[in-house]
Amino acid sequence: MVTNSNMTSVLARHSLYRGIYSRVAQQLGVDRSYVSRVANGQRRSAKVEQALLKEIKRIEKLGRK
């Protein structure tokens, strides 16, 4: 069962992910669309993949507080 507090928590966590491609692109000096294509499996880049994983871990850490 989804309660109001659970829904608020889920939505708050979701909002932390907004802009992740842009943040990673800015960090690496690449285009946001390139980060999106790597994330969707259309392209391969170890550097972008690592940056995405790092950003996701950062977001998850923020969400636990």
N, C-alpha and C positions, 0 to 999 in steps of 0.2 A: 504494500500500500504506500502511495506517495503522499506525504504530508506537506503542508505549506513550508515547513522548515527544510525538509529534504529537497523540495523543488527549488527553493531559494538557494540552497547550497549548490545544487547541480547547475543552475543558471549562472551563479557567481563564478564557479569553476570554468564553465564554458566561456564566459566573457574574457577570462584570462588568456584563452587561446586566440582570441581575435587579434589579428595583426601579426601572427607568428611568422608568416612568410615574409612580410615586409621587414620585420625586425632582423630575421636571419639574412635577408638579402642586403640590408644596410650594413650589417656586421661584416659581411664577406665582400661587399662591393660588387655584387651581381644584381641582375634584374629579378624582381619579384616573380615574374612568370617562369623564370628558370628554376627557382626554388620550388614553385608549385609543380612543375613538370617532374622534378626529382622526387618530390613527395608522392606524386601519383604513379611513379614507376615508369614514366615515359623516357626519362633520362637517368644517367648514373653519375654520381659525384660523391666520392667518399667525404670530401670536405663539407659539402652541403648536408649530407646525411648526418654527419657527426654534429654539426651545428644545430640541426633540427632536434636531434636527441638531447643535446645539452639544454636547449631552450625548453623542451618538454619537461625535462627533469626539474628545471628551475621553476616552471609553472606549477608542477605537482607539489613541489616543496612549499610554494606560497599557498597553495590550496589546502594544505594540511594545517595551517596555522589558525 
